[in-house]
């Protein structure tokens, strides 16, 4: 179960970090509060958020998250994508609301673990 499998299965667009899509996915965390993610997310998780500013890259790198998934059709600016590539952080775009994205992830992870 890695980011590339997840990205392909769920149709997410890779905006940054394509070279690191082989990272394992150990779970997911959904929050828009950076302090919440810093306190509760665990290494190897994917982070579902509508935040698209540069600080998400720093948090994802610090917490060793497998990827960030931007939701709600939020546009990620080029400087954020550039920072993510420099920090080896994967940013994916789901193009869907956070609730729907979280549900897809849960279903995909449940099916992948059991199958």
Order of alpha helices (4+ residues) and beta strands (2+ residues): alpha-beta-beta-alpha-beta-alpha-beta-alpha-beta-alpha
